[in-house]
Amino acid sequence: MKASIPIGIALHAVIAITLGIFALFLSFPVQHAEAAVREFTHDDTITSDQTIGPDEAWIIYDEVTLTIHSGVTINNFGSINNAGTIDNDGTIGNDHTVYNAGTMNNFGTIYNNFGGTIYNVDTIVNHDTINNDGSINNFAVTTINNTSTVKNLLTINNDGTIYNADTIGNDGTIYNNRSTIDNSIDGTIYNNFGGTIDNSLNGFIDNMGTLITDGTISNRSGTIHNAGTMTNYNTIDNVGTINNDGTVNNLGNIKNSFGRINNYDTIGNDGNIKNSFGGTIDNLSSGTIYNNFGGVIDNDGNVVNSGTVANDGSINNNGNINNNSGTIYNTGTVVNNGTINNNGSINNYNEINNSADINNQSDINNYGSFDNYGSINNNFPGTIRNYGTINNNVGGTIDNNSGDSINNTIGGTIDNKGTINNNIDGSILTYGSIVNYGIINNGFTLTNYGTIINYGTMYNSGTLYNFGSITNKCGGTFINTGTYEGNPVNYELCPTYSLELNQGVNNIPNGGTANIDEQMTATATTNSLTVSEVNFTRTNPDTTIDTEIVPLTLGSAQYSFTPTQAGSYTIKADFGNGVVVEQTLNISFNVVPESMIGTVALIVSSLGAFVVFKRIRNNNCDTRDRNGTDLGI
């Protein structure tokens, strides 16, 4: 809790209060040590331990120096009012109030105990140790100069200037309001776990030395300028401005909400940097941001890069990243659900996942994996060079616009399941591999020295130079309404698959009938070059299942069995590539196969005709007289 005197009190009011106290005490006659007020009107030295009681006061007048000798302890339960100079070589223990309107030079130890308050309206110079477990209030245009050690366990309210050339350890709260904390090149500020530095109301923290925080720094409406080293193990909340001209090492959390971080030098992140909506991170031309392995940068606001970003961790973008003449090196993971505008260079050596918009007006070099589910717009004068793999997934679109180029180099692969549009004045040059399951529209120039395999649809209304190979797979569509030069397209026939059942020489159609206890042969055939074996499965009438794997020989595999049960059989031929052909078969006792019925009928009808013909012929040739019972035999 802050001191009872408001932080914003005007300087003249504080001086007036102090002088009023002095004026009150001046009306008193000179007192002895045991009296309520002890006045120091000329230089003096305290050589023995003293206690200032709850109703007692010491007054040191202007131009008077009070020296506390080494080894001497002053215990204050009342008030010390200084308008002159206090040189402390001993120990001051304050449990109530110290008003300093002059100069306090501490060469010993000052304990500001719990319940004690120090009001400074002029100058405190610390050459040894100040331990604060109470409240220190440093008013406007006043100064605390530390050249040794300050330990804060409770509250420091700064409306003036704190100059540190040695060590400040904070386990409590430092409020820096409309004021300055100047940490020099030799200074170190430790904001320990549980400690808070609250920089607000246009407060200014200028770190030229070392600032290490394992607590919280809240920069609500102030400015932090770092030209030294700032290391964060816990939390920095920024709603104001952070200007970095030195080194920032983040192993905790930096939260930038409606604030601004301007980086002119180096930021190393091993923790989490959260740039919320309304926040801006500006990495200027001299700046470098290292997002190390395990580090995370979450952006919902605006990131501007004119320098260098080296990412070996994770960057998750839901806002805007504007790469203005800067360079981004990615050996980690970049996930984009916002907008990336590239006017510099993006070099990917690992993984980029895009589900929103990437607009390229400069250079994208992909050596790793680039997965697109959103939109990639390659605008003038943009170039996309692929040395790795670009996966344009279902729903993804790549537009190569006027004056732009996509170069798929040797070893590069473009796997397209979405849409690639090569628009007017666009150029696609490939020495690698393009595998298309989606749509490729070539409206200007596509030059192929590598391999294009098409399972989807390719439209050429521009010019296609094929000095490599283009294979149009079964189910693929290749439509040319433009200019085609070079090697012809290889149109691959679709593979065929069949299953045939035979009993002896008789073919049994699907759903046909055959005899029991006679061998059946199932023959599977295909012209596919990728199938090497067939898995036959037979389901018997009693629902039992028999299987057998048979290698293909000259495109054919045979499986034989003898049906021993009457009823329905199902025979399946699985070619191992997702194609399964099946037939059903009915078996009855002593049934002439359907294919034999016609043969038997033909024989019977032929024999009958022969008997009739023979009898007529005999009747016509026989001239003997017959009686009514003569059978003509």
C-alpha positions in Angstrom: 0.0 0.0 0.0 1.3 3.5 -0.8 2.4 6.0 1.7 -0.1 8.2 3.5 1.1 11.3 1.6 -0.2 11.1 -2.0 2.4 10.5 -4.6 1.1 13.3 -6.7 1.5 16.0 -4.1 3.1 19.1 -5.4 6.7 19.9 -4.5 5.9 23.3 -3.0 3.3 21.7 -0.8 5.8 19.2 0.6 8.3 22.0 1.2 5.6 24.0 2.9 4.7 21.2 5.2 8.4 20.6 6.0 9.1 24.3 6.6 6.0 24.5 8.7 7.2 21.8 10.9 10.6 23.5 11.2 8.9 26.8 12.0 6.9 25.1 14.7 10.0 23.6 16.2 11.9 26.9 16.0 9.5 28.5 18.5 10.6 25.9 21.0 13.7 26.7 23.2 16.8 24.6 22.8 16.0 21.1 24.2 18.2 18.5 25.8 18.4 15.0 24.4 15.6 13.7 26.5 13.3 16.6 25.4 10.5 16.2 22.7 12.4 18.1 20.0 16.1 18.1 19.4 17.3 20.9 17.1 20.6 20.9 15.3 21.5 24.5 14.3 25.2 23.9 13.7 27.4 21.0 12.6 27.3 18.1 15.1 28.4 14.5 15.4 26.5 11.7 17.2 29.0 9.4 18.9 26.7 7.2 20.9 23.6 5.2 20.3 20.4 7.3 20.4 16.7 6.5 20.4 14.1 9.0 19.2 10.8 8.2 20.9 7.3 8.2 19.4 6.7 11.8 20.5 10.1 13.1 19.8 11.7 14.7 16.7 15.1 15.7 15.4 15.4 18.8 13.3 18.5 19.5 11.2 18.5 23.0 9.8 19.7 24.3 6.4 23.5 24.4 6.0 23.9 22.2 9.0 25.7 18.9 8.8 24.8 16.1 11.2 27.3 13.2 11.3 26.4 9.8 12.7 29.7 8.2 13.7 30.7 4.7 12.6 29.3 2.1 15.0 26.5 4.3 16.3 22.9 3.3 16.0 20.0 5.7 15.8 16.6 4.1 16.4 13.8 6.4 15.2 10.2 5.9 16.5 9.4 9.6 16.1 10.6 11.8 13.2 13.8 13.1 11.7 13.4 16.3 9.8 16.4 17.2 7.6 16.8 20.5 5.7 20.6 20.3 5.9 22.9 17.4 5.5 23.0 14.0 7.3 26.2 12.0 6.9 25.5 8.5 8.2 28.5 6.3 8.9 26.6 4.2 11.4 23.1 2.7 11.4 19.7 4.4 11.2 16.7 2.3 12.0 13.5 4.0 11.1 10.2 2.8 12.4 8.2 6.0 11.9 9.1 9.1 9.7 12.1 10.6 8.0 11.5 13.9 6.1 14.5 14.8 3.9 14.4 18.2 2.3 18.2 18.4 2.2 20.9 15.8 1.6 21.3 12.4 3.1 24.6 10.7 2.5 24.6 7.1 3.6 28.0 5.4 4.2 26.5 3.0 6.7 23.2 1.2 6.9 19.6 2.6 6.8 16.9 0.2 7.9 13.4 1.6 7.0 11.4 -0.9 8.9 7.8 -2.0 8.5 5.6 0.9 9.3 8.4 3.4 8.6 8.2 6.0 5.9 11.0 8.1 4.3 9.8 11.2 2.4 12.5 12.6 0.1 12.1 16.0 -1.5 15.7 16.6 -2.3 18.6 14.2 -2.4 19.5 10.8 -0.9 22.9 9.4 -1.8 23.6 5.8 -0.9 27.2 4.6 -0.7 26.5 1.5 1.4 23.1 -0.2 2.2 19.5 0.8 2.4 17.0 -1.9 3.5 13.4 -0.9 2.9 10.6 -2.9 4.6 8.4 0.2 4.8 7.7 3.0 2.3 10.1 5.3 0.5 8.5 8.2 -1.3 10.7 10.1 -3.7 8.9 13.2 -4.9 9.1 15.2 -8.1 12.4 16.8 -9.2 14.2 14.9 -6.3 16.9 12.2 -6.5 17.9 9.0 -5.0 21.5 8.1 -6.1 22.6 4.6 -5.4 26.2 3.6 -5.7 26.0 0.5 -3.5 23.0 -1.6 -2.4 19.3 -0.9 -2.1 17.0 -3.8 -1.0 13.3 -3.1 -1.3 10.9 -5.5 0.5 7.8 -3.3 0.5 7.2 -0.1 -1.4 9.2 2.6 -3.2 7.1 5.4 -4.8 9.2 7.3 -7.3 8.0 10.6 -8.7 11.5 11.9 -9.2 14.7 10.2 -10.3 16.3 7.0 -9.0 19.9 6.7 -10.3 21.5 3.3 -9.9 25.2 2.7 -10.4 25.4 -0.5 -8.4 22.6 -2.9 -7.1 18.9 -2.6 -6.5 17.1 -5.7 -5.3 13.4 -5.6 -5.4 11.1 -8.1 -3.6 8.3 -5.6 -3.1 6.8 -3.0 -5.4 8.5 0.0 -7.1 6.0 2.5 -8.5 7.6 4.7 -11.2 5.1 7.5 -11.9 5.9 10.4 -14.2 9.5 9.9 -13.2 12.8 8.2 -14.1 14.7 5.1 -13.1 18.2 5.5 -14.6 20.2 2.2 -14.4 23.7 3.1 -15.5 26.1 0.9 -17.3 27.5 -0.4 -14.0 24.1 -0.8 -12.4 22.1 -4.0 -11.9 18.4 -4.2 -10.9 17.1 -7.5 -9.7 13.4 -7.7 -9.7 13.0 -10.9 -7.7 10.2 -13.4 -7.7 7.2 -11.7 -6.1 8.6 -8.3 -6.9 6.8 -5.8 -9.1 8.0 -2.7 -11.0 5.1 -0.6 -12.1 6.0 1.9 -14.7 3.0 4.2 -15.5 1.9 7.8 -16.0 4.6 8.4 -18.6 7.3 6.9 -16.3 10.6 6.3 -17.9 13.0 3.4 -17.2 16.4 3.8 -18.8 18.5 0.7 -18.6 22.1 1.0 -19.6 23.3 -1.8 -17.4 21.6 -5.0 -16.4 18.0 -5.6 -15.5 17.0 -9.1 -14.4 13.4 -9.8 -13.5 12.0 -13.0 -12.0 8.9 -11.0 -10.9 6.6 -8.7 -12.9 7.3 -5.6 -14.8 4.1 -3.7 -15.6 4.7 -1.0 -18.2 1.2 0.4 -18.3 1.6 3.8 -19.9 5.3 4.5 -19.6 8.5 3.9 -21.6 11.2 1.3 -21.1 14.5 2.0 -22.9 17.0 -0.8 -22.8 20.5 -0.1 -24.0 22.0 -2.8 -21.8 20.8 -6.3 -21.0 17.3 -7.1 -19.8 16.6 -10.7 -18.9 13.0 -11.8 -18.1 12.2 -15.1 -16.3 8.6 -14.2 -15.4 6.3 -11.6 -16.8 6.5 -8.3 -18.6 3.2 -6.6 -19.3 3.5 -3.8 -21.8 0.8 -1.4 -22.7 3.3 1.5 -23.2 6.5 1.5 -25.2 9.6 -0.6 -25.0 12.6 0.6 -27.1 15.4 -1.9 -27.2 18.9 -0.7 -28.2 20.6 -3.6 -26.4 19.8 -7.2 -25.6 16.5 -8.6 -24.3 16.6 -12.2 -23.2 13.1 -13.6 -22.6 12.7 -16.9 -20.8 9.3 -16.1 -19.4 6.3 -14.2 -20.9 6.2 -10.8 -22.6 2.7 -9.6 -23.1 2.2 -6.7 -25.5 -1.3 -5.4 -25.3 -2.1 -2.2 -27.2 1.6 -1.4 -26.6 4.6 -1.0 -28.9 7.9 -2.8 -28.9 10.6 -1.2 -31.1 13.7 -3.4 -31.5 16.9 -1.8 -32.8 19.3 -4.5 -31.6 18.7 -8.0 -30.3 15.7 -9.9 -28.8 16.3 -13.5 -27.9 13.1 -15.5 -27.0 13.1 -18.8 -25.2 9.7 -18.3 -23.6 6.5 -16.8 -25.0 6.0 -13.4 -26.6 2.3 -12.6 -27.0 1.5 -9.7 -29.2 -2.2 -9.1 -28.7 -4.7 -7.3 -30.8 -3.8 -3.6 -31.0 -0.1 -4.4 -30.1 2.8 -3.7 -32.5 6.2 -5.2 -32.6 8.5 -3.3 -35.0 11.9 -4.9 -35.7 13.8 -2.2 -37.4 16.6 -2.6 -40.0 19.3 -2.9 -37.3 17.3 -5.3 -35.3 17.4 -9.1 -34.9 14.8 -11.3 -33.2 15.9 -14.8 -32.4 13.0 -17.1 -31.5 15.0 -20.0 -30.2 14.0 -23.7 -30.0 11.1 -24.0 -27.6 10.3 -20.3 -27.9 6.8 -19.2 -29.0 5.7 -16.0 -30.6 1.9 -15.6 -30.8 0.8 -12.6 -32.9 -2.8 -11.3 -32.9 -1.7 -7.7 -33.6 0.9 -6.3 -36.0 4.5 -7.3 -36.6 6.7 -5.2 -38.9 10.1 -6.6 -39.8 12.7 -4.5 -41.6 15.6 -6.4 -40.0 16.1 -10.1 -39.3 13.9 -12.7 -37.7 15.5 -16.1 -37.1 12.9 -18.6 -36.0 13.9 -22.0 -34.5 10.7 -22.3 -32.4 7.1 -21.5 -33.2 5.5 -18.5 -34.7 1.7 -18.5 -34.7 0.2 -15.6 -36.6 -3.4 -14.6 -36.3 -2.8 -10.9 -37.1 -0.6 -9.2 -39.6 3.1 -9.8 -40.4 4.6 -7.2 -42.7 8.1 -8.2 -43.9 9.3 -4.9 -45.2 12.7 -5.4 -46.8 13.6 -7.7 -44.0 14.7 -11.3 -43.8 12.9 -14.2 -42.1 14.8 -17.4 -41.6 12.6 -20.3 -40.5 14.1 -23.5 -39.1 11.1 -24.1 -36.8 7.4 -23.8 -37.5 5.3 -20.9 -38.8 1.5 -21.3 -38.6 -0.4 -18.5 -40.4 -4.0 -17.9 -39.8 -3.8 -14.2 -40.5 -2.0 -12.3 -43.2 1.7 -12.3 -44.2 2.8 -9.6 -46.6 6.3 -10.2 -47.9 8.3 -7.4 -49.4 11.6 -8.9 -48.3 12.9 -12.4 -48.1 11.4 -15.5 -46.5 13.7 -18.5 -46.3 12.0 -21.7 -45.0 14.2 -24.7 -44.0 11.5 -26.5 -42.0 7.8 -26.0 -42.0 5.3 -23.3 -42.9 1.6 -24.0 -42.6 -0.7 -21.4 -44.2 -4.5 -21.4 -43.7 -5.1 -17.8 -44.6 -3.3 -15.3 -46.8 0.3 -14.9 -47.9 1.0 -12.1 -50.3 4.5 -12.1 -51.9 6.0 -9.2 -53.7 9.6 -10.3 -53.3 11.3 -13.6 -52.6 10.2 -16.8 -50.9 12.7 -19.6 -50.9 11.5 -23.0 -49.7 14.0 -25.6 -48.7 11.6 -27.5 -46.3 7.9 -28.1 -46.3 5.4 -25.5 -47.2 1.8 -26.6 -46.6 -1.0 -24.3 -48.0 -4.6 -24.6 -47.1 -5.4 -21.0 -47.8 -4.3 -18.5 -50.4 -0.8 -17.7 -51.7 -0.7 -14.6 -54.0 2.5 -14.2 -55.9 2.4 -10.6 -57.1 4.8 -8.4 -59.1 7.8 -8.7 -58.8 7.5 -11.8 -56.6 9.4 -15.0 -57.0 8.8 -18.4 -55.3 11.7 -20.8 -55.5 11.1 -24.3 -54.3 14.0 -26.6 -53.3 11.8 -28.7 -51.0 8.1 -29.6 -51.0 5.1 -27.4 -51.5 1.9 -29.1 -50.6 -1.1 -27.2 -52.0 -3.9 -29.0 -50.1 -7.6 -29.3 -50.8 -9.1 -25.8 -50.6 -5.7 -24.2 -51.1 -5.0 -21.7 -54.0 -1.7 -20.5 -55.5 -2.1 -17.5 -57.8 1.0 -16.6 -59.9 0.2 -13.2 -61.2 1.5 -10.8 -63.9 5.3 -10.5 -64.0 5.9 -13.2 -61.3 7.5 -16.6 -61.4 7.4 -19.9 -59.6 10.7 -21.9 -60.0 10.5 -25.5 -59.0 14.2 -26.6 -58.9 15.9 -30.0 -59.3 14.8 -32.0 -56.3 11.8 -29.8 -55.6 8.3 -31.2 -55.4 4.9 -29.5 -55.8 2.0 -31.7 -54.7 -1.2 -30.0 -55.7 -4.6 -31.1 -54.4 -6.1 -27.6 -54.7 -5.8 -25.0 -57.4 -2.7 -23.5 -59.1 -3.4 -20.5 -61.4 -0.6 -19.3 -63.7 -2.2 -16.1 -64.9 -1.4 -13.7 -67.7 2.3 -12.7 -67.8 3.1 -15.3 -65.1 5.8 -18.0 -65.5 6.2 -21.4 -64.0 9.5 -23.1 -64.5 10.0 -26.7 -63.2 13.1 -28.9 -63.1 11.6 -31.0 -60.3 8.4 -32.9 -59.9 4.8 -31.7 -60.0 2.1 -34.1 -58.9 -1.4 -32.8 -59.6 -4.6 -34.2 -58.0 -6.4 -30.9 -58.2 -6.5 -28.2 -60.9 -3.7 -26.5 -62.7 -4.6 -23.6 -65.0 -1.8 -22.4 -67.2 -2.8 -19.1 -68.8 0.7 -17.9 -69.8 4.0 -19.9 -69.8 4.7 -23.2 -68.2 8.1 -24.8 -69.0 8.8 -28.3 -67.8 12.2 -29.9 -67.7 11.2 -32.3 -65.0 8.2 -34.6 -64.3 4.6 -33.7 -64.3 2.1 -36.4 -63.2 -1.5 -35.5 -63.5 -4.3 -37.4 -61.7 -6.6 -34.3 -61.7 -7.2 -31.6 -64.3 -4.7 -29.6 -66.3 -5.9 -26.7 -68.5 -3.4 -25.1 -70.9 -4.7 -21.9 -72.6 -1.2 -20.4 -72.7 2.1 -21.9 -73.8 3.4 -25.2 -72.4 6.9 -26.2 -73.2 7.5 -29.8 -72.3 11.2 -30.8 -72.4 10.7 -33.4 -69.7 7.7 -35.8 -69.2 4.0 -35.3 -68.6 2.0 -38.3 -67.7 -1.7 -38.1 -67.6 -2.8 -40.9 -65.3 -6.0 -42.9 -65.4 -8.8 -40.6 -64.4 -6.8 -37.5 -65.2 -7.8 -34.8 -67.7 -5.5 -32.8 -69.9 -7.1 -30.1 -72.0 -5.0 -28.0 -74.4 -6.5 -25.0 -76.1 -3.3 -23.1 -76.3 0.2 -23.8 -77.6 2.0 -27.0 -76.8 5.6 -27.7 -77.8 8.0 -30.5 -76.9 7.6 -34.1 -75.8 4.0 -35.5 -76.2 1.8 -36.2 -73.2 1.9 -39.8 -72.2 -1.7 -40.9 -71.6 -1.8 -43.9 -69.3 -4.6 -46.4 -69.8 -6.8 -47.2 -66.8 -6.1 -50.7 -65.4 -8.8 -53.4 -65.7 -9.8 -55.9 -63.1 -11.9 -59.1 -63.5 -12.9 -62.3 -61.7 -14.1 -65.4 -63.6 -15.5 -68.7 -62.1 -15.3 -72.0 -64.0 -16.3 -75.6 -63.3 -14.4 -77.7 -65.7 -14.8 -76.1 -69.1 -18.0 -74.4 -68.1 -18.1 -70.7 -67.2 -20.3 -69.9 -64.3 -21.8 -66.4 -64.4 -22.2 -64.2 -61.4 -25.1 -65.7 -59.3 -25.1 -68.9 -61.5 -25.4 -72.5 -60.4 -22.9 -75.3 -60.3 -22.6 -78.9 -59.1 -21.6 -80.0 -55.6 -18.3 -81.9 -55.1 -16.9 -80.8 -58.4 -13.8 -78.5 -58.5 -14.3 -74.8 -59.1 -11.5 -72.4 -60.4 -11.6 -68.6 -59.7 -9.3 -66.6 -62.1 -8.4 -63.0 -61.3 -6.8 -60.9 -64.0 -5.5 -57.3 -64.2 -3.2 -55.3 -66.4 -2.1 -53.1 -63.5 1.6 -52.8 -63.2 1.5 -52.1 -59.5 -0.4 -55.2 -58.4 1.8 -58.2 -57.5 -0.7 -60.6 -55.8 -4.4 -61.3 -55.2 -6.0 -62.2 -51.9 -8.9 -64.6 -52.6 -11.6 -64.9 -49.9 -14.4 -67.5 -50.0 -17.4 -67.3 -47.7 -19.2 -70.6 -47.5 -22.9 -71.3 -46.9 -22.2 -72.0 -43.2 -20.5 -68.5 -43.0 -17.1 -70.0 -42.6 -14.3 -68.2 -44.5 -11.3 -69.5 -46.4 -8.6 -67.2 -47.7 -5.5 -67.7 -50.0 -3.0 -65.2 -51.3 -1.8 -66.0 -54.9 1.0 -64.2 -56.7 0.2 -62.8 -60.1 1.7 -64.5 -63.1 1.5 -62.6 -66.4 -1.4 -60.6 -64.9 -3.4 -63.6 -63.7 -3.9 -65.5 -60.5 -6.0 -68.7 -59.9 -7.6 -70.1 -56.9 -9.3 -73.6 -56.8 -11.7 -75.2 -54.4 -14.3 -77.9 -54.3 -17.8 -77.0 -52.9 -19.0 -79.6 -50.4 -22.0 -77.7 -49.1 -25.2 -76.8 -50.9 -26.1 -73.2 -50.8 -24.7 -69.7 -51.6 -20.9 -69.0 -51.9 -19.3 -65.6 -52.2 -15.8 -65.3 -53.8 -13.8 -62.1 -53.5 -10.6 -61.1 -55.3 -8.7 -58.3 -53.4 -6.0 -56.8 -55.6 -4.3 -55.0 -52.7 -4.8 -51.4 -54.1 -8.4 -50.9 -52.9 -9.9 -52.8 -55.8 -12.1 -55.8 -54.8 -14.1 -57.9 -57.3 -16.6 -60.4 -56.1 -19.0 -63.1 -57.5 -21.7 -65.3 -56.0 -22.3 -68.9 -56.7 -25.2 -71.3 -55.9 -24.5 -75.0 -55.3 -27.3 -77.7 -55.4 -27.2 -81.5 -55.3 -26.8 -83.2 -58.8 -27.7 -80.1 -60.8 -26.6 -80.0 -64.4 -24.7 -76.9 -64.9 -26.6 -74.2 -66.8 -24.1 -74.3 -69.6 -24.8 -78.1 -70.1 -28.6 -77.8 -70.4 -28.4 -76.3 -73.8 -26.0 -79.1 -75.0 -28.3 -81.9 -73.7 -31.4 -80.3 -75.2 -29.6 -80.0 -78.6 -28.6 -83.6 -78.5 -32.1 -84.8 -77.6 -33.8 -82.7 -80.2 -31.3 -83.9 -82.8 -31.9 -87.6 -82.0 -35.7 -87.0 -82.1 -35.5 -85.4 -85.5 -33.3 -88.2 -86.8 -35.9 -90.9 -85.7 -38.8 -89.1 -87.3 -36.8 -88.6 -90.5 -35.8 -92.2 -90.7 -39.3 -93.4 -90.2 -40.7 -91.2 -93.0 -38.0 -92.3 -95.3 -38.8 -96.0 -94.7 -42.4 -95.4 -95.2 -41.9 -93.8 -98.6 -39.5 -96.5 -99.9 -41.4 -99.6 -98.7 -43.9 -100.9 -101.4 -45.0 -103.9 -99.5 -48.6 -104.2 -98.6 -49.1 -103.5 -94.9 -51.8 -104.5 -92.6 -53.1 -102.2 -89.9 -50.8 -103.7 -87.3 -47.6 -103.4 -89.4 -45.1 -101.1 -87.6 -42.9 -100.7 -90.7 -40.0 -102.6 -89.1 
